[in-house]
Every structure is written in C-alpha cells, then in structure tokens.
C-alpha cells in the first residue's frame, strides 16, 4: 500500500477513469479508486470532497478525449468538408460504442456541469467542433439555423449510439422492421450518415 505519491491527484483521476470504464460510474466509490491507485482508503478525500467532484474529473477527461478525436477527424484537410463531417460522425459513434461507461457518465445528470467550469468548458469544446464543420458546410447560414442543424446532427449520432448499443435491436438477423433497419445501418454506417446529412 502506498501512502506517499508524487502526483496523487493525477493518479487518482487516472484510476477513476479505469474503474469507471470497467464498472460504470454508479459502482464507483472513493474506496474503489484508492484500491485501484494502491493508496490508503483515506487518500482520495484529500483531493476530492465528494464522489461527484471525482466523477466530474473523469467526465472532463472523456469530453477532452472526444474533442481531440473530433479535431483530428476535422484536421484531415486532404478530405472535403463533407467527408471530414462524415469522419467526425463515425468517430463520435465509435467513441460512444468503445467507451460505453465513460460516455454514459459524460451525459449523465448525476453531475451538475454548471458547478464544474472545467467540465462545462470541455463539453462545450467538443460541441464546438460540430459547430465549426457545419458552419463550413453551410456558408452564410444564420446563427439560428446553424444551432438547429447542430442539435439535429448531435441528437442523431447520440441517439444512434444508444440504438447500436442495444445489441438485441442492432442484430441484423432479427426479422423485424427495427432489426432490419438497424442491420442496414450497421452494415453501412457511412451511407446512413450521408443520408442524414442531406436531411
């Protein structure tokens, strides 16, 4: 057991990210984080007064990572703006599918983002990547119409993550209208995003 650590707060946040993704935020505790970090059970309380404050740090890391991968997709200047937008959509969906528990925490009401400025800024930063590419795709668009487009596309990919994570609904061999539709989306996600872009 470690009682002295060079950068305890950073180690605790990293451990919290691991525990969150493995077990989900609802099963996290400051004690489980201490165990993962191999420090005393009282150590987390020196840096985090509440579980919510630690969850806010984990959520901030999630939004920061999401923003970075969206930026990387949008930075592929050899691609057209349209293709960069599609790349960003696929990247968002892949993040939501691969980082399930972190993604759930990022969008959970258990954290009041207004109480954590760094978290709020990271969430806004990720959304602004969408704003930038849609503004480029729609030159001259009004601020109101741009807002509407942003919410439309964000809601679309956010909802799609949820549907694709419903394994029973997303199985293409299920012979129902919903199953068949989700099978088509899974088999050709890019075409689906293109059709959504034209909407």
N, C-alpha and C positions, 0 to 999 in steps of 0.2 A: 504494500500500500504506500502510495506517495503522499507526503504531507507538504512538500515544498516543490513548487513547479515554476519554471522560468516564465511562462506565459499562461497562467492558469485559466484566465477568462477565455482566451482563444482556444485552448484545449477543450474546455467545457462546451463551447459552441460547436466545435467540430464533432465532439462526442454526441452532442444533442442531435446534430444533423444525421448521424449514423443511426442513432436509436429511433429517431422519428421515421426515417425511411424504412427501417426494419420492422417496427412495431406499430407505427401510427401515433399521432400526437396525443390521442386520448389515453394511450397506455404509458405515456412518458411520465416520469417523475424526476424531481431533482436528485433523488437517491439513485435511480437507474442511470442517470447521466454521470453521477460520481463513480458508479461502478464501472461504466464504460471507460471513463477517463483514468480509472485506477487511482483515485484520490479519496480522501476521507469523505464520509457522508455529509459532513458539515461544510465542506469546501465550497459547493455551489452557492450557498447562502451569502458568502462574502461578496459575490458579484451580481447575484440576481435575487431581488427581494421576493419575487413571485414566479410561479411557473409561466405565467403569461409573458413576463419580460424575456424569459429564455426562448419561449415559442416565437416571440417577435423577432429575435435574432436569427432563428432558423428560417423563418419566413422571409426575412430580408435577404438571406443568402440565396434562397430559392428564386426570388424576383431578380436579384443581381445576375444569377446564372442565366435565367431566361432572357434578360435584356441582352446579355453578351452574345448568346447564340442567335438571337434575332438580328443583332447588329452584324454579326458575321455573315448571316444569310443575305442581308441587305447590302453588304460591302462587296459582293461579287459583281463588280462593275462590268465584267465581260458579258453578264446576262442583261437582258432587257429589264425594265422596271417591272413589267408584268411577271416575268419569270422570277425575279427577286421576291415579289409579293407571294407567289406560289411557294417558293422555297421557304419563306418565313412561315407560311401557314402549315406546311409539312413539319417544319422544325418545332413549332408550337405543339402540334399534336403529338409528335414523337416524345417531347419533353413530358407532356401530361400522361402518356402511356408508360414511360420508363421510370418516372419519379412520382409514382402514384400518391404515396403518403405525404411527400413534401408538397406536391401540387394541391392536395386536399387541404393541407394546413394553410397554404398561401391564400386560399379562397374561403377559408372557414370564418364564421362570425365569432369564433371564440376569442379572437384578438380584435380589439378596437384600434384600427390603424391610426386614427387621429391622435391617439395617445403615444404613438411611437413615430416621430418625424422621419427617422431614417428608413423605417419600413414603408411609410407612406411615399417617400421620395423614390424608393426603389420600385414600388408598384407602379407609380406614375411614369417612371422612366421606361419601364417595359412597354406600357401602353403607348407612349410617345413614339416608339419605333413604328408602330402601326400607323399612327397619325402621319408620320413623315412619308412613308411609302405611298399611302393613299392620296396624300396631297400631291405627290409627284405624278401619280397615275391620273389625277383629275385636276389639271391646271385650271385656275380660275374658279374653282369650286368655292361656294360661300362657306363661312365658318360653321353655320348651322348644318348644312348638307354634309360637310366633312364629318362633323360629330355623329350624324345619323349613320353614315357609311361605316365609321369606325366601330360604333356599337353593334351594327348589323354583323360585320365580319368577325368581331371578337366573340359575340354571342354564338355565331355559327361554329367556330372552331372549338369554343369552350363546350358547347353542347355536344359536338361530335366526339370530343374526348370522352365525355360521360357515356355516350352510346357505345363507342368502341370498347370501353372498359366493361360493359355489360356483356360478358362472354357468351351467355346463352342467347342474347339477342343478336350478337355480332357474328354468330356462326353461319356461314353462307349455306350450309346444307339444310338449315331449318326451312321447311317448305311453307313459309307464311309470307305475307306481303312485307312485314317488317324484316324478317330474316333474309329474304331475297334482296331487299333494298340494301341492307347493311352489308350483305355479301358483295354486292356490286361496289359499294364504297370502299370496302377493304381491299378488293382486288385492283381497284384503280382510283386511289385517293386523289391523285393529281387531276384526273378528269373531273372528279366531283368538285374540287376547288376551283377549276376553271369555270365550270357551270355556275358556281356560286358567285364568282367574280362578275359574271355577266348579268347577274340578277339586278 
